[in-house]
């Protein structure tokens, strides 16, 4: 049975065409590899629409929570989304292609003892389980098996630890020494993904400053904190400071966003400490 969240045949075919496919790939390991590789090279992890939405205090649901909205914006503006939106859309696309996919919830361990804060996707193919993440953009689906022979771009490491959970060690542009992403549980429902996405409206590191990561050839490229990053497939990273004008030009000419959506971006703002944190409490005392 096709899940209710699967894309309509018309939207599915429009998305496949935008990803470079002339026909739907088979729901096998090769097909999963082809779809995920195309996703990583065409659909960025970004917070463009979320920044615009939050900055304007728009009370409507956060953009991309609905996969139809996500893909219609990508087809028009080449925007992606943050984890709940991007991985929810990836799940819907895979389901519409006949894959047995599952939403999963994890934690980007930017600090110890954090509650779950990340959405991702697991896929069952030929009696094996694979991870495909629309935020990390690891290019090749990762087989979750202790005996798997893994060669993952960007020197990404994955291991199952004593708690029997899987951990992905990768290098986001703001954690170049490495960051663990723990896969906590699955399945998660569409409602849970949307609720967790909506909970980020009050505070999220993606509510204040532009963040973009996508694939360009064999490199991951993007912008964060007024810098442009280029990360080779070995994980080596170069960065340089850029002006707002340079950033806009790179977003349009290098990544491919529409001029319309880039022109709507608000200026970056300092990111306040998370509510309830020691930093937030100390800042109140100082004031």
KEKOL-186095 format. One record per residue: residue in one letter; y, x, z of N, C-alpha, C in turn. Coordinates in pm, whole numbers, plus 50000, padded with zeros to 5 digits. Atoms other than C-alpha are relative to their C-alpha. Example, Ala and Ser with C-alpha at 12.3 -4.5 7.8 and 13.67 -1.06 7.14 Angstrom:
a498815008950000495505123050780501205009050000s498814991849994498945136750714501094992350073
***
This chain:
x498805008550000500005000050000501255008850000x498764992350008503435013549903500924995950115x499105003549890505775015350209501244992749952x498835007850036508704991450211501205008949971x498854991250018511095021250226499945007649868x500104992950128509855034949891501104995249905x498945003350095512435035749612499504990349894x500365008450113512485009849336499625009049882x500364991850116510915022249010501215005049922x498814995950076514345022948844500725011450069x499314989449928516005043849116499145012550007x500904988549998512955066149147500095007949870x499974993150129513065073948774501355006749975x498684993850013516815080648783500085012850084x500014988149914516305104849073499135010949938x500874990150064513395122048898500685006649882x499284994450114515495126348586501065009950047x498994990949945518295141748795499405012750056x500704988249948515735165448947499355008349890x500534992350112514635176448600498634995949952x501325004550041511425156448558500104990049884x500075009850109510565137848236499014988950034x500945010149955507765118948414499645003050145x500334998449859506505113648767498865009950018x501104990549973504415142648901498864993150074x501165005449930500945136049036500155002050151x499944999249853500535129849410498935009550052x500924989649955498625162449465500795012050047x499314988249946499425197049599500995005649899x499094994850102500945208749269501204990849983x498905009450011503015177149247500965001050117x499154998449883504275181449602500845012649988x499264987550020505235217449525501144998149902x498995002050103507105206649212501164991650051x498955008949950508995178449383500855007050105x499244993849892509965198549690500845011749948x499224989250060511045228849486501234994449930x498865006250069513235206249272501024994750099x499075004849897514695190049583500855011550053x499274988749941515625223849732501045005749906x499084994350097517345234549411501054990049948x499065010050052519215201849347500704991750106x499445009049898519875183149672500315008150124x499634991149889521835202049939499834993450137x499755004249863521785199750312501505001350019x498544999349981525395190850387500484988550086x499385010749921527755169750593501304995149937x498765004350066530415161550331500334985650032x499725014349982530095124050350500144996550148x499885002949857529595124150726501375004250053x498674995749957532785144350782501074990049958x499025009650051534785120450565499924987050080x500255012649931533235090250739500505000450144x499634998949859533715102351098501505002250015x498574997049992537205116151034500844987449979x499245012350028538355082450897499704988950100x500395009749897536785064451197499444987349937x500645011250069534805042350963498894994450089x501005005649907532755018251181498684996349934x501235003850069530125011150914498925010550023x501094990249976526685028350931500305013449936x499774986650052526755065750880499405001449861x500474998950138526375075050512498665007149990x501304993950024522895082950388498904994850089x501055005649916521075063850663499034991649918x500825007650094519825041550384499715008849878x500364990850108517915060650113500624996149867x499355004350125519405039549833501425005549995x498644994749991522905048749949500005015249982x500104985450011521825085249982499885004149854x500264995550137520515087849626501094995649904x498915004350089523285067449462501185009750012x498924990349982525825091549614499635013449937x500424987350063523775121649503500124999149849x499925001550145523565108249149501455000349952x498595000650039527345102949144500765012750037x499184989149947528685131749354499235012950028x500874988649968525705155549408500045003750148x500024997949856526025151549785498594998850053x501255001649928523125155150026500254992950131x499785006049869523105147850397499485009250108x500584992749887522225160450743498564995350020x501475001149995518675159150875499484985849996x500545013649996518215122050950500134993349864x499805006050132519665111550615499165006949895x500704992750106518185139050398498494998550009x501455001149988514675137650539499534985549988x500345013950026514695099750540499924997149851x500005001950145515535100650169498825007349935x501154992650053512905127450097498714992350026x501175008349968510315105850274499894988349902x500035011550090511285075750061499615004049858x500354995350134511055095649737498515003349992x501424996350002507635109849825499114987750005x500785012349994506325075449918500004992849865x499905006950130507565061249588499195007049892x500834992550095505555088349409498524999650037x501405001749964502345078949587499485009750104x500434990749896502275106249852499834992650134x500155005049864501055098750204500905008350090x498984992849925504195109350389500274993150133x499715004949865505255105450751501315006150048x498824994549935508605108750922499575006650131x500304992949875508485133651209501305003550070x498834996649917510865142651492499765013650064x500094986649944511545178051607501255003750077x498864995049925514035199551793500435013449944x499394987150030516325226751665500425006050135x499864994649865516205248951973501195009550011x498784992149985519805260751979500275003450146x499954997249856519445259852359498684995250059x501265004449938516445256452593500094985650051x500145013249937515255222352711500844989149931x499295010650071517105202452446499064988449969x500815011350046515885167252367499875000749848x500165000050146514675160452010501324997249929x498735001250071517535164151761499875001749849x500214996850142515945168551418498944991049938x500975007650076514205146951161499425008449888x500644992650107511705160950912498904991449938x501025007750072508775150550689498685007749997x501354994550013505025156750702499274992349889x500725006050112502715149950406498535003750008x501444997950002498955145750394499555000549854x500464998350138497525159450068498655007250001x501324993850014493875166749990499485005050135x500524997649865492945165450360500705011450074x499204990049930495635190450458501394994350027x498665004549963498965184850632501035010749964x498944990950042502165199950495501334995450059x498625002549959505755202550616500915001949880x498954998550100508625196450374501304995350065x498795003049922512075197950535501235000649909x498825001050086515255186650358501215007350056x498904992549939517445207150595499765015049990x500324985850003515675240750617499915005149856x500114996650143514985240750239499185012949982x500884988350005512035264650255499265001449866x500424998850141511195258949883498524996749977x501435003150016507405257949927499564991450119x500535007849888505675230750133499165009150089x500684991249905504285247050448498754993150053x501265005549951500625240650526499885002450150x500144999049855500125233250896498535002250034x501374996249971496875251650948500005014450048x500034986549943496075282251156499405010249904x500644990750093494075297050867500735000849865x499285000050127496705291450597500565013849967x499404987550048497835321150389501424996749956x498635004550025501615316350405500875011249944x498974991250053504175333450188501224991249978x498885009349998507385314850269501295007549974x498734993350027510775324350122500865001350126x499024997449894513545337750348499345005550126x500724994149888510945354150572499834990050115x500245010549901510385320950750498595001750057x501284998849931507605322351007499654986650063x500435012249933505535293651142498755003150081x501154997749914503095293551430499774988050091x500365010049900501275269751660499875007150134x499964993049872501955279552021499114993250104x500905004649896500235272952352500124984950028x499835014349980501705237852370499414991849885x500655005950117499825230552043500984993649903x498995004650094503095222651868500315011249901x499634990350103504225239551547501475003750014x498634994849993507365261351548500325007149869x499524993450121509305271551238501165009150039x498944990249970511385303251279500735003049871x499244998350123514175304151019501405005050033x498684994049981517715317450967501104991349940x498805007150046520475291550936501205009550000x498884990850017523835306550845500725003250131x499344997249872525095303851204499045005350106x500984993949908521915318251362499195010349921x500654990450090521105348551149498955008650070x501074993349928518955363451424498744991450009x501145009050001516675333451387500144988450096x499965012249920516295298251525498664993049987x501275007350002513165279051620500244985149979x500065014450014512565244051496498594995750043x501305004649948509775227251696499714986049946x500425013250047507845198051544499384992750118x500405006349874507505174251840498974988849983x500945011250014505805142451720500214992849867x499965008950116505045118551438498934989350023x498955004150094505135092151305501244994950072x498765006349953508695080051350500374989349899x499655011250087509975047351209501355001949934x498695000250064512895040850979501084996550102x499035003949898514655023851270500335011650093x499734988749911514235054551489500875010449932x499154990650074515665077351221501444995049995x498655005550010518645054151176500694999950135x499395000249867519215050551549500395014150045x499684986249962519045088051607501185005249919x498854996250083521425093351316501284994050058x498815006849949523845067751459500465006050133x499634994049871523735084651801500825012749983x499214987950024525325115551641501464996949969x498625003750031528495095951570500965004950109x499134996349888529905103651917500245015050005x499864985350003529215141151897498855005949921x500994992250074527415164551661500725012449948x499364988350059528085200051538500404997749855x499675002950139528315183951194501104989449986x498925009950005531205160651285501385006249985x498704993649990533975186651278500295010249890x499794989450099533465214651025498964998849889x500895001050115531965215850678498845009950009x501194991750008528415229150651499224996249875x500775002350122526525232950323498945010849987x501064990550033523195249350238499214994349883x500805004250114521415247449904499425012349932x500624989150073519345268449667500725002349867x499464996050128520825287549374499135011449950x500994990150041518065305849189499075003050115x500864996049889516125325649449500755001350132x499174998349880518985325449700500404986650060x499355011249933520205300849959501485003350010x498564997849995523975296949934500654988350073x499295010949936526555276650117501215004850076x498774996949927529545275450343499934994450141x499925003949859530235272950716501095008550064x498994992749923533125282550941500915008549911x499084993350093535385291850647499435012849940x500674988750062532815316550515499044995049891x500985002650104530635317450204498805009150025x501234992849968527005327950255499085000749879x501054998350100524365341550020498825006750070x501184995249929520875345950164498875002349900x501064996850094518195363649961498684994250049x501285005849960514585352049962499235008750098x500574992049892513815380150206500684997150134x499285003449879516265365650458501265008150023x498774992149987518985391950412501194991549958x498885009150021522375375150427501315007649987x498654995050018525815383950295500974988450024x498985010349979528955365350396501385005849979x498614996050017532635366450318500904988350036x499045010449964535655347650443500644994449873x499415006450117537135322550197501144990850044x498905009349975540315302050177499544985849967x500325013850033540335264150148499934998049850x499995001350147541175267449778498745006249941x501234993750048538285291549722498784991450034x501125008549959535965268649914499864988049906x500055011650090536875238749700499475003949863x500464995450131536315258649382498505002950003x501444997149989532895270649503499194987250012x500705012749985531875235549606499854992949867x500025007150128532755221649263499305008049892x500474992150115531945250049025498665006850022x501274993149972529025267049200498924990450046x501015009249949527275239349391499914987449917x500055011250091528255210949162500464986650054x499465012549947529945185049384501084994649906x498935005850080532305160749214501365003750059x498644997649951536015168049236500454988650090x499605011849922536425132849373499595001450146x500484999249862534285138749682500605012050072x499424988249936535645173749749501464997450039x498595002949971539215160649735500174991350125x499945008749883538375136550020499695007250131x500404992949880537255163550263501185002050095x498944996949903539315165550583499985014850035x499964986149955540395198950724499005002050114x500894996849888537945216150958500764999050132x499455000649865538525210151327499125008250093x500844992949902537365230751627498934990550055x501095008049947534005218251751500045000250152x499985000249853534255206752115498595001850055x501344998749940531385213752357499344986350010x500725012749990528685187052377500364992650129x499745007649877529475159052624498885002150102x500994998049895527755165052955499595014450020x500354985949986527435202452900500895006850102x499194992349906528725228953141501345003649939x498754996650067531305239252883500964988349999x499155011950001532585203552856500574997650138x499535002149863532805200653236501055010250037x499024989549969534635233853266501324997749929x498765002550075537125223952996500804988850065x499305010749929537945192153190500675005550123x499414994149879538515212353508501245008149966x498844991850040540855236053323501184991149968x498915009050036542875207153185500604993350123
***
